[in-house]
Amino acid sequence: MGRLASKVALISGGARGMGAAHAREITAEGGSVVIGDVLDAEGEALAEEIGARARFIHLDVTSEHDWANAVALAISEFGCLNVLVNNAGICTMGSIENFTLAEWNHIININLTGQFLGIRAATPALVQSAPSSIINVSSTQGIEGIAGLHGYTASKFAVRGLTRCIAIELADRGVRANTICPGTIATPMNEGLDVSDFNPMKRKADPQEVAKLVVFLASDESQFISGADILIDGGELAGHGPLLQR
């Protein structure tokens, strides 16, 4: 029996990249998944690949209607919902002079408001099926800034604050909430990005490495972990290298 036997997870942005890795790893550990994404063809193909314990639904995370449908599908197909993985996100960049209000609103709506809407839609089901777990995906850029990533960094910092509020509010109802902060992961979002000096390991992580952390936080093995920010970054934020003499 797997570590997530009887667990049912809803994953936003689940069609590819980290979300797809989470879906595969959760089902490999005995859980069931609803894969939500706007990438319909990729999501449907992934659900077919995984098999009987996976379903796909079109999910625009800025849509309250889509979130309600996704939660309802989890309950109707698998009987409950006790894991929410808020994985969907985008990254845009530009100088502060050129970063438009429309660009700002777009990334905040997806990366932050999308997670808020997911939590709000899923909370009744998560409480009913407790013990439950909310896993919100932030970033190392939710802890430190990078020039030109204004909207991305602001949204990922805010996800950490939202998670802590939820962890406190839902603790006595059997729902935990944690934030994971990945460094540079080998996903389509980071394709072609030179990260040779981003972390001491000098590589990108495989999405499956992050998925194993998601499985731990989704499982009952992590019952006393809530309101935490968990880095998975190859030592990126551990500190600086040696001082060199001139």
C-alpha positions, 0 to 999 in steps of 0.5 A: 500500500502506498504512502498516499493510499485513499488520498485525493489531490487536486493539482492546478497547472498539472498538465506539464512540468512540476504539476505533471511530476506531482500527479505521477508521483502522487498516483505512484504512491497510491493516491488519486488526482484531478489534474487541472490546467488550461492546456487541455490536450496535454492534460488529457494525455497525462490523465490517460497515461496515468490511468484510472486514478487520474482525471483531467478538467479545464482549470483557469485558476482565475475562474471561480467557476472552474475551481468549483467544477474541479473540486466537484469533480474530485468528490464525484469521481473519487469521493473526497478531496484532501490534498490541494496543490496550488502549482499553476504559475507564470513568470514574466519580466521587464524593467520597472519603467516598462512593466505595464499595469496589465502585465502586473495584474495578469501575473498577480491574478494567476500566481496569487489570486489563483491560489486564494481562489483555489483554497477558498473553493477547496476548504469545505471539502478539505475540512470534511475529509481531514486530515488534509493538506494544502501545498502552495508553490512559491519560489526562491524568488518568494524569499529573495528578489531578482531585478526585473522579476517584479510581478513574479517576486511580489506574487511569490512573496505574497503566497508565503504570507497567504499560506501562513494565514491559512495554516493558522485559521484551519489548524483546528479543523484538521487542515495543514498548509505549507509553502514549497520554494523551489529553485531552478527546476527543469521545466518548460518555464526555465528551458534555455535558462543559464543557471550554471552559477545559480546554486552550488550544485550547478544544475537544475532539479528534476521535477520528480525531486520536487514531487517527492517533497509534495508527496511527503507534505501530502502524506500523514508523515508530515502531520506536525508541519504547517505554516512552513516555507520549505526550500528545495533549491540545491543550496541556492539561498544557503549563502555565498561562496568564498571571498577572493583576495584581489 
